[in-house]
Structure formats: C-alpha cells, structure tokens
C-alpha cells in the first residue's frame, strides 16, 4: 500500500523543490537541518504516512517543519507556439 504514497511523495518533493527554486525567500524560513514534512489538504492517509516516514528518519535535535499544501495545479506544457509540419 505504500507504493502509491511513495509515488505521490516523489511528485510532491519534486514540485516543492521547484517551488523553493522559484521562491528563495520561502527557503530562508526553513531552519537549517530541519526535517520537512509535506501535508496535503484532504488526504489524511498520505499525511499520516508522510509524518510516520519523517518520524522514522528523524535524528535527535532536528526540528520538523510542516508544509501544508492546498492542492497541485494541473500539469501544463511549457511549449510555446509549437508548429506542426507534415512531410509525405
């Protein structure tokens, strides 16, 4: 049952990293060495799995930072004005 959570977690981590890259001021608010715990609105099962994963990997003295995510926007293409040329 963990596999769907692992896939979702990988997606969320990738998106969170992209967000941090685009919003460096957000990164500055995360204490050094903190364990980031992603939490998604309306997904208590994933949230429990994410908290358990973080707790299992927590080292003494490290704080938790909970990042609450409302939702993911639909994935969109970044192509600009693609042109289609058919050759026969």
TACOR-V409365 format. One line per field, one symbol per residue. burial: 1 if it has 9 or more other C-alpha atoms within 8 Angstrom, else 0. A space follows every 50 residues. Layout:
burial = ???
//
This chain:
burial = 00001000100100000001000000000000011111111000011011 10010000000100100010000000000000000000
//
